[in-house]
Amino acid sequence: MSAEATNAGVIHDIGYRSYAGRRYGRRQIVLALTWYSLRSAFGIGRGVKAKILPVITFVLMCLPAAVSAVQIATTPGHHRLLSYDVYNNGLRIVVMLVFIAMQAPELVSRDLRSHSLPLYFARPISRIDYPIAKLAGFIMACLAMIEIPLLLLYIGSVSQVSSASGVWHETRALIPGLLLGLAWAVVLASLSLLLASVSGRRVFAVGAVAISFFLTFVLAHLLIAIGGQAFGPHPVGAAVPAPDALSKLAGLISPFTVLDGMRQWLGGTTPTFVPNPGSYGPLYGVMFLVLVVIGVGGLIVRYRKVGVA
């Protein structure tokens, strides 16, 4: 190349202005991504269609608490219909299954499909920050779905209590329910995000989450029934078969039944889908920790590989 050609280059000022504001670091980026993930889980900042499912599922979750509050307010001496640690377990399982199956892919699949992850990792964040921020946002979304109905149930109950001892009684009953709700949120959010991150195509991600949670729950339910735990009404005078080891251990298959078995092991007395595990109770606590490690650890490993690719 000649000297004349080299010197012929000209830099034109076309009016772009450099950014002169404050540049935020890693912490602010992670917080912003967490907040964005929480909003996305409820369709906030997106179109009307994206808000329909979160609104419907949230209303369904709050409906039993609202019914209980109305009955307490209109019927003198009436007590709440639901316990805080169980709430309405059948409704909670169905609603949360639909919620995580539809909303977890919204948080992770789109970024995989659009190949936008390199843009995130070009910022001053590490590869672990992205999945942790997504997980934190989705845990908070699941907490809102689970805990707000409990708080509504609590408010409806204490509003009709006239003594401080009655308020304290309701508060003591609420705390274990809130802690169990946190366990639900952590397990469901971590496992559903891990399953949703297997594909950038939304339909595959939804199927991976829904089928995995649904089939494991159905299988656990069947094995519990086979093991002797009876479901539904029994004829008057008929003996109810006692659960054997199979029925007590079958709950370890599904995240939903693991959470319920752990609840009973820790002192919950309201019967639901899982028989009281008795001496097998510690296994449910261990399985809960295993599910958390699989969900959180698997999500981190998954995005370390995606970041490299």
C-alpha positions as CSV (number, residue, x, y, z in Angstrom):
1,M,0.0,0.0,0.0
2,S,1.4,3.4,-1.0
3,A,2.0,6.3,1.4
4,E,-0.6,8.4,-0.4
5,A,-3.2,5.7,0.1
6,T,-2.3,5.4,3.7
7,N,-2.6,9.1,4.4
8,A,-5.9,9.4,2.5
9,G,-8.0,8.0,5.4
10,V,-10.3,10.5,7.1
11,I,-12.2,10.2,10.3
12,H,-15.6,11.8,10.1
13,D,-17.5,13.1,13.1
14,I,-21.1,12.0,12.4
15,G,-22.6,13.2,15.7
16,Y,-22.4,10.2,18.0
17,R,-22.0,11.2,21.6
18,S,-20.0,9.1,24.0
19,Y,-21.6,7.9,27.3
20,A,-20.6,10.2,30.1
21,G,-22.8,8.9,32.8
22,R,-22.0,6.5,35.7
23,R,-21.0,3.0,34.7
24,Y,-22.4,0.3,36.9
25,G,-20.5,-2.8,37.9
26,R,-21.2,-6.4,38.3
27,R,-23.4,-6.1,41.4
28,Q,-25.8,-3.7,39.7
29,I,-25.9,-5.8,36.5
30,V,-26.9,-8.9,38.5
31,L,-29.5,-7.0,40.4
32,A,-31.0,-5.6,37.2
33,L,-31.1,-9.0,35.6
34,T,-32.8,-10.5,38.7
35,W,-35.4,-7.7,38.7
36,Y,-35.9,-8.2,34.9
37,S,-36.4,-12.0,35.4
38,L,-38.9,-11.4,38.2
39,R,-40.9,-9.0,36.0
40,S,-40.7,-11.4,33.0
41,A,-42.1,-14.3,35.1
42,F,-45.3,-12.3,35.5
43,G,-45.3,-10.8,32.0
44,I,-44.6,-7.3,33.2
45,G,-43.0,-5.2,30.4
46,R,-44.4,-7.5,27.7
47,G,-47.7,-7.7,25.8
48,V,-51.2,-8.5,27.3
49,K,-51.0,-12.2,26.2
50,A,-47.9,-12.7,28.4
51,K,-49.8,-11.5,31.5
52,I,-52.9,-13.7,31.1
53,L,-51.5,-17.0,32.4
54,P,-49.6,-15.5,35.4
55,V,-52.8,-13.5,36.4
56,I,-55.1,-16.5,36.1
57,T,-52.7,-18.8,38.1
58,F,-52.2,-16.1,40.8
59,V,-56.0,-15.6,41.2
60,L,-56.6,-19.3,41.4
61,M,-53.9,-19.6,44.2
62,C,-55.5,-16.7,46.2
63,L,-59.1,-18.0,45.8
64,P,-59.2,-20.4,48.7
65,A,-57.7,-17.7,51.0
66,A,-60.4,-15.3,49.8
67,V,-63.2,-17.8,50.4
68,S,-61.8,-18.6,53.9
69,A,-61.6,-14.9,54.7
70,V,-65.2,-14.3,53.6
71,Q,-66.5,-17.2,55.7
72,I,-64.6,-16.0,58.8
73,A,-66.0,-12.5,58.3
74,T,-69.6,-13.5,57.7
75,T,-69.9,-16.4,60.2
76,P,-69.4,-15.6,63.9
77,G,-67.0,-18.0,65.6
78,H,-65.9,-19.6,62.3
79,H,-62.3,-20.6,62.0
80,R,-60.1,-20.6,58.9
81,L,-60.7,-23.5,56.5
82,L,-57.1,-24.2,55.6
83,S,-53.9,-24.9,57.4
84,Y,-50.9,-22.7,56.5
85,D,-48.4,-25.6,55.9
86,V,-50.7,-27.4,53.5
87,Y,-53.0,-24.6,52.2
88,N,-54.8,-26.4,49.4
89,N,-52.2,-28.9,48.4
90,G,-54.0,-30.3,45.3
91,L,-54.6,-26.9,43.9
92,R,-51.1,-25.7,44.7
93,I,-49.5,-28.6,42.9
94,V,-51.7,-28.1,39.7
95,V,-51.3,-24.3,39.6
96,M,-47.5,-24.3,40.3
97,L,-47.0,-27.1,37.7
98,V,-48.7,-24.9,35.1
99,F,-46.9,-21.8,36.3
100,I,-43.3,-23.2,36.2
101,A,-43.9,-25.1,33.0
102,M,-45.0,-22.0,31.1
103,Q,-42.9,-19.3,32.8
104,A,-39.5,-21.0,33.3
105,P,-38.9,-21.1,29.5
106,E,-39.7,-17.4,29.3
107,L,-36.7,-16.7,31.5
108,V,-34.1,-18.9,29.7
109,S,-35.2,-20.3,26.4
110,R,-35.5,-17.0,24.6
111,D,-31.8,-16.1,25.3
112,L,-30.7,-19.5,24.1
113,R,-32.8,-19.3,20.9
114,S,-31.6,-15.7,20.1
115,H,-28.0,-16.5,21.0
116,S,-27.8,-13.4,23.2
117,L,-25.8,-15.0,25.9
118,P,-22.4,-13.7,24.5
119,L,-23.8,-10.2,24.9
120,Y,-24.4,-10.8,28.6
121,F,-21.0,-12.4,29.1
122,A,-19.4,-9.5,27.3
123,R,-20.4,-7.3,30.3
124,P,-18.4,-7.4,33.6
125,I,-20.2,-10.4,35.0
126,S,-19.1,-14.0,35.4
127,R,-20.8,-17.0,33.8
128,I,-22.2,-17.9,37.2
129,D,-23.9,-14.6,37.6
130,Y,-26.4,-15.1,34.8
131,P,-28.0,-18.4,36.1
132,I,-27.9,-17.1,39.7
133,A,-29.7,-13.9,38.7
134,K,-32.3,-15.9,36.7
135,L,-32.8,-18.3,39.6
136,A,-33.1,-15.6,42.2
137,G,-35.8,-13.8,40.1
138,F,-37.8,-17.0,39.5
139,I,-37.5,-18.0,43.2
140,M,-39.1,-14.7,44.1
141,A,-41.8,-15.2,41.5
142,C,-42.6,-18.6,42.9
143,L,-42.5,-17.1,46.4
144,A,-45.1,-14.5,45.4
145,M,-47.3,-17.3,44.0
146,I,-47.1,-19.4,47.2
147,E,-46.6,-16.9,50.0
148,I,-49.1,-14.1,49.1
149,P,-52.1,-16.5,49.4
150,L,-50.8,-17.5,52.9
151,L,-50.5,-13.9,53.9
152,L,-54.0,-13.2,52.7
153,L,-55.3,-16.2,54.7
154,Y,-53.4,-14.9,57.7
155,I,-54.8,-11.4,57.4
156,G,-58.3,-12.7,57.0
157,S,-57.9,-14.9,60.1
158,V,-56.3,-12.3,62.5
159,S,-58.8,-9.6,61.4
160,Q,-61.5,-11.5,63.3
161,V,-59.3,-12.3,66.3
162,S,-60.0,-10.2,69.4
163,S,-57.1,-11.2,71.7
164,A,-53.3,-10.9,71.5
165,S,-53.0,-14.6,72.2
166,G,-55.2,-15.4,69.2
167,V,-53.0,-13.3,67.0
168,W,-49.9,-15.0,68.3
169,H,-51.5,-18.4,67.7
170,E,-52.1,-17.5,64.1
171,T,-48.6,-16.1,63.7
172,R,-46.9,-19.3,65.1
173,A,-49.0,-21.3,62.7
174,L,-48.1,-19.1,59.8
175,I,-44.3,-19.2,60.2
176,P,-43.8,-22.9,59.3
177,G,-46.1,-22.4,56.3
178,L,-43.9,-19.6,55.0
179,L,-40.7,-21.6,55.5
180,L,-42.2,-24.5,53.7
181,G,-43.3,-22.1,50.9
182,L,-39.6,-21.1,50.6
183,A,-38.6,-24.7,50.2
184,W,-41.2,-25.1,47.5
185,A,-40.0,-22.1,45.7
186,V,-36.3,-23.1,45.7
187,V,-36.9,-26.6,44.5
188,L,-39.5,-25.8,41.8
189,A,-37.6,-22.8,40.5
190,S,-34.2,-24.4,40.3
191,L,-35.4,-27.7,38.7
192,S,-37.7,-26.0,36.2
193,L,-35.1,-23.6,35.1
194,L,-32.6,-26.5,34.7
195,L,-35.1,-28.4,32.6
196,A,-36.1,-25.4,30.5
197,S,-32.5,-24.6,29.7
198,V,-32.1,-27.8,27.7
199,S,-33.5,-26.2,24.6
200,G,-33.9,-22.8,23.1
201,R,-37.2,-23.8,21.6
202,R,-40.1,-22.9,23.9
203,V,-42.3,-25.9,23.1
204,F,-39.5,-28.3,23.9
205,A,-38.7,-26.5,27.1
206,V,-42.3,-26.4,28.2
207,G,-42.6,-30.1,27.5
208,A,-39.4,-30.9,29.4
209,V,-40.7,-29.2,32.6
210,A,-44.3,-30.3,32.4
211,I,-43.7,-33.9,31.5
212,S,-40.9,-34.4,34.1
213,F,-42.9,-33.0,37.0
214,F,-46.2,-34.5,36.0
215,L,-45.0,-38.0,35.3
216,T,-42.9,-38.2,38.5
217,F,-45.9,-37.1,40.5
218,V,-48.2,-39.6,38.9
219,L,-45.7,-42.4,39.3
220,A,-45.2,-41.6,43.0
221,H,-49.0,-41.4,43.5
222,L,-49.5,-44.8,41.9
223,L,-46.8,-46.4,43.9
224,I,-48.1,-44.9,47.1
225,A,-51.6,-46.4,46.3
226,I,-50.0,-49.8,45.5
227,G,-48.2,-49.7,48.8
228,G,-51.4,-49.5,50.7
229,Q,-52.2,-45.8,51.1
230,A,-55.9,-45.5,50.2
231,F,-57.4,-42.6,48.4
232,G,-61.0,-41.4,48.3
233,P,-63.9,-42.4,50.5
234,H,-64.2,-45.8,52.2
235,P,-67.3,-47.8,52.9
236,V,-68.5,-47.5,56.5
237,G,-66.8,-50.0,58.7
238,A,-64.2,-50.9,56.1
239,A,-60.7,-51.1,57.3
240,V,-58.2,-48.6,55.7
241,P,-55.0,-50.4,54.8
242,A,-52.0,-49.2,56.6
243,P,-49.2,-47.8,54.4
244,D,-46.2,-50.1,54.1
245,A,-42.5,-49.3,53.3
246,L,-43.3,-48.9,49.6
247,S,-45.9,-46.2,50.1
248,K,-43.6,-44.4,52.5
249,L,-40.6,-44.4,50.2
250,A,-42.5,-43.8,46.9
251,G,-42.8,-40.1,47.7
252,L,-39.1,-39.8,47.1
253,I,-39.7,-39.9,43.3
254,S,-41.4,-36.6,42.8
255,P,-40.4,-33.1,44.0
256,F,-44.0,-32.4,45.1
257,T,-44.2,-35.6,47.2
258,V,-40.7,-35.0,48.6
259,L,-41.7,-31.6,49.8
260,D,-44.9,-33.0,51.4
261,G,-43.0,-35.9,53.0
262,M,-40.4,-33.5,54.4
263,R,-43.3,-31.4,55.8
264,Q,-44.7,-34.3,57.7
265,W,-41.3,-35.4,58.9
266,L,-40.7,-31.9,60.3
267,G,-44.0,-31.9,62.3
268,G,-46.9,-31.4,59.9
269,T,-49.9,-33.4,60.9
270,T,-52.4,-32.6,58.1
271,P,-52.6,-35.7,55.8
272,T,-52.3,-35.2,52.1
273,F,-51.0,-37.3,49.2
274,V,-48.1,-38.8,51.1
275,P,-48.4,-41.0,54.2
276,N,-46.5,-40.0,57.2
277,P,-42.9,-41.3,56.4
278,G,-42.2,-42.2,60.1
279,S,-38.7,-43.5,60.4
280,Y,-38.0,-42.8,56.7
281,G,-38.5,-39.1,57.3
282,P,-34.8,-38.2,57.2
283,L,-34.6,-39.6,53.7
284,Y,-37.1,-36.9,52.6
285,G,-34.9,-34.2,54.1
286,V,-31.8,-35.7,52.3
287,M,-33.7,-35.9,49.0
288,F,-34.8,-32.3,49.4
289,L,-31.2,-31.2,49.6
290,V,-30.3,-33.5,46.7
291,L,-33.0,-31.8,44.5
292,V,-31.7,-28.4,45.5
293,V,-28.1,-29.3,44.6
294,I,-29.2,-30.9,41.3
295,G,-31.2,-27.8,40.4
296,V,-28.8,-25.1,41.4
297,G,-25.6,-27.0,40.5
298,G,-27.0,-28.3,37.2
299,L,-28.0,-24.8,36.2
300,I,-24.6,-23.4,36.9
301,V,-22.8,-26.2,35.0
302,R,-25.2,-25.8,32.1
303,Y,-24.5,-22.1,31.7
304,R,-20.8,-22.6,32.1
305,K,-20.9,-24.8,29.0
306,V,-23.3,-22.5,27.2
307,G,-20.9,-19.6,27.9
308,V,-18.0,-21.4,26.5
309,A,-19.9,-22.4,23.3
